[in-house]
Amino acid sequence: MKIGFIGTGNMGTALIKGYVGQNSNNKNKVYAYDTLSAKLEELAHEQGIHSCDSIEEVVNNCDSIILAVKPGTYASILEKISPNIKSRHILVSIAAGISISYIESFFKMPVKVVRTMPNTPALVNEGITALSPNANISEDEFLQVKDVFSAVGKTEVIEEKLMDVIPGVSGSSPAYVYMFIEALADGAVLQGMPRNQAYEFAAQSVLGAAKMVLETAKHPGELKDMVCSPGGTTIEAVASLEKNGLRHAVIEAVKICTDKSKKMSK
């Protein structure tokens, strides 16, 4: 399968680098287009992929088309490529609020569509991507699309009706975690620790805690209890977080993010 990228921003670049890194023999099957031609040429030279002068060139050369652009750009892109889309093509969305039916509405014939939602930790090959295909794609075709996202982290196949939850729990949540890390570091700095050292302790602790959830398969509450000694420092801190509404704030953030995604989908 020849893979085309329309857009080489942070996510498009992460996917290209991840895929080429794991499939170096297939780099000559990767094509990309971006309005920032100088940036595109640099990426193409670095990764050994084809840089294209137009969107049409990507479509005409490729089987799978990854639309790595902002949601507001989708309508103009889909209108532009619709005359050139054939039965072999697979259209892959990575934007919040862009539904399968919305993409299908731009075409008079049945089209193959995969709706996805990756997140920015894909930039360090630690992302997680939700994928939902429509009924027109074969299992083999879908697995080839899935392989692109597996190159930059974990993948999960979900029902499309859950796609609006994904921004809240993974697509946008790295921002919440960065805020938490920054707050942890600020707390340590307040107590006299140098800033750079505080960031390292905070970030590594978050990384290690997340890894324990994934690798031990223990409930997060059980892991929390393992740290909380009776009458100790941790339970004092946990009580303070509960008093100040940490859980409610996070749950509310996920709800608001999900609601926004639902509005965008309409």
C-alpha positions, 0 to 999 in steps of 0.5 A: 500500500502506498501511503499519502499524507496531506499535511506534515504538521506535528502529527503528520510528521510524527506518523511519517517518522514513526512509520518510516522508522519501522518500515524503512524498506517502504519509505519509497511508498510514502508521499506527502504534501504541505503548503510549507514547501521548505519544511516538506522538502527538509522532511522528505530529504531526511526520511527519504520519502516523496515530496509532492507539489500538489494534493492531486499528486498525493491522491494519484500516487497513493492508496491510503490518504491520511488527512493530517490537517486541522478540522476547519480545512477538511471541507476544502480538502475533500472538495478538492480531492473528490474528483480523483478518488477511486475505489482503491482509495482509503481516506483516513481522518485524524481530526476531532469532530470529523465523522465518517458520515461527514467525509462520505457526504463529499462523494457520490460513490461509496468510499473507504474511510477510517476515522482515527484520533491519535495524540501528541505523545506519538512524537516520542512513539508513546501515543495511543490512537483510537480507530474506527473503520466504515463498512467498505474496508476489508480487514487486510486494508484496515490492518495496513492503516492500523500499522501506520499508527502502531508505529507511534504507540498503541492502537485501539479499535472502538465504535465510532459513537465513542470517538467524541470521548477520545479527545477528553481521555487521550487526545487532549489529556496530555495538556492536563498532564503537562499542567499537573507536572508543572504544578508538581514542579512549582510545588517543589520549587516553592520548597527550595528545589531547583527548577530543572531538577523539579521538572525531572522528578515530577515528569519521571514520577508521572511516567513511572506511575503510568507505566505501573498502571499499564504493566501491573494491570492493577486498579489505579486505586490499589496502586494509590493505596500501596503508596499511602502509609497510615498516618504518613505523608502521602495520605496527607497529600491525597486528603488535600487533593480530595479537599480541593476537588482534583477528581471532580476537576479532571472529570469535568474537563473530560466532559467539557472536552467531549461536549465540544467534540460532539458540537464539532461533529454536528 
